[in-house]
């Protein structure tokens, strides 16, 4: 029964981590705008255009067995189980006839940076970038600034979602999102301070 469990788990692991047979496409985004700090242009503000990757991988395997101790190990796809060190392993304890449940969760995927830069002397910025993905990207803009920050250490960080209908496919972006003029004095819900960006 333990052999059946290991075979089932190995097949599930390979199926969950095998690349999807979907076509990847190059997706572009272009955004521009002007940042102010009160009535003064906000110059040298770092601005980033990112694809927000917030998904996670979750695998659950449930096998009914009469064995009370269930050992398992997880190997990367294509890795020989006999010669390689498992990327994850564990033991599940349960009563006779109960299900041996193994759950694996991989945390969020880091954001893909499409482009970054700094505002000019007039507070103006323009960013354009691309990535190749199977699914539609989730474009977000991040600002790192010290406007209206007093003596608080690190920089204020704003992050917000951009509309998807400005995403274009192909070699170059054919549309652009103009966010207009923003005053960085405002306090946004959910803003944070960031020392490393």
N, C-alpha and C positions, 0 to 999 in steps of 0.2 A: 504494500500500500504506500509505503514511503517513496518507493521508486516511481509509482504513479504520480504522486504529489510533485516530485522533483521534475518529472517530464512535463506535467501540466504547467507548472510554474515557469519552466524554461520556455515553453511554447508561447505562453502569455507574454513573457518578457520580450521575446523576439518580436512578436506581433505588435506590442505596444510601442517599441522603439524603432521599428522598421520605417523607413521614409515613406511618406504617403505618395501615391501615384498621381498626385495633382501637378499641374503645370505651374512653375514659378514664373512670376512676371516682374519686370522692373517697374517700380512705382516711384514717381517723382513728386516733390512738393516744393513750392516756392512761397515765401512769406516775407513781407516787409512792413515797416511801420516806423513811428517816431516815438521816442520815450522822453518824457520831461520829468524834472523834479521841481514841482511848483511851476514857476515861470521860467526856469532855467533849463536848457537842454541837458539831458542826462547823458553825458559823454563817457566813453569807456565802460559802459555796462556790458557785461558778458551775456550773450544771448545764445541759446542752443535750440536747434530743431531736432526733435527726437521721435522715433517710433516707439511708443509706449508699449512694452511687452509685459503684460500683467497676467498672462495665462500660466497655468501650472499643469504638470503631468501627474496623474493619479492612477494607480493600479491597485485593484483589490482582487485577491484570489481566495476563494473559499472552497475547501475540500473536506468532505466527511470521511473520517478514518477511525479505525479502532485503536490506532497508536496514540499514546498520550503525549508523546514528545515529538515535535515536528521541527526538524532542522531544515534550513533553507539557505541558499546563497544566490546572489545575483551577479551575473557576468555581463560584460558589455557584449553587444551583438558581434558575432564573428570571432569572439575570444574563446580559445579552447578551455573548457572547464577543468581539464586535468592539469594544464600547465600554468594557468594564469591565476592571479590573486583576485578573488571576487571583489566587485565594487561595493557590495553590501551583503551582509549575512545576518542571520538571527535564529532564534529558537522560539517557537510558540508552544505554550503549555495549555492543555485542555483536558477535559474529562473524556472517558471512553464514549465513543459514538457521537461526540460533539464535532463541530466544524473547526478545522484548523484555518484561521483567518490570517492572511498576511496582507498588510497594507503598505504601500510605498508612495510617498509624496515627494516630488521634487519641487522646490520653491520657485518663486517667480523668476522669469527670465529677465536679465538686465535690459534696460532700454538700449536701442540701437541709435547711436548719434548719427544723424544725417548730415548736419553741418553745424558749425559754431563760429562765432565772431564777436566783435565789439561794436557798439554804437560809435558813430563819428562825432565830430565837434558839435553837430547840430542835433544829436540824439537819434539820427537815422540809422536803420540797419536793413539789410536784405540778406536772406539766407536761402539757399536752394540745395537740395540733396536728394539722394535716391537710395533705395534698398531693393533687394530681390526677395520676395516673399510669396508663399502659397496663398495666403489670405490677405485681405485688405489691411493696409497699415493703419495705425492709430496715431496720427500726427499730433504732437504736443509741442508747445513752446515753453522754454524756461528762461527766466530773467534772474540774474544774481546782482544785487545792487545794495547801496548803503543810503539811499534816499530816505530821509525822515527816520533814521535809525538810531540817532543819539550815540551813546557809547556802547551799545550792545556789541559784543564780539561777533565776528563772522559776518556774513552778508545775508540780507533778506533774500529768500528764494520764492519766486512765483512760478507756478506750473499750471498750465491750462490747456484744454483740448482745442484743437483746430477743426474746422468743418471738413468732412471727408470729400465733399464734392469738388474740392480743389486738387485732389489727387489726380495725376495724369500718368498714363502709361507710355512707354517709349524711351527714347534716348534723352530727351530734354523736356523739362516742364513747359507746358503750353499755357497754363493759367497761373495766376498768383493770387494769394490772399493778402489783402491790404488791411491790417488791423487798425489803421488810422493813428491817432495820437493818444498816448496813455500817460497819465500822471502817476508816477510811482509813489507819490505821497500817500495814496490810499492804502488802507489795510484790507487785504483780501482774506476771506475765510479759508482756512487750511494752509495759509502761507507758513513757511518755516525759516529757520536760519541754517545756513550750510557753510561749513568751513572748508570743505574739500569738494571741488566740483571740477 
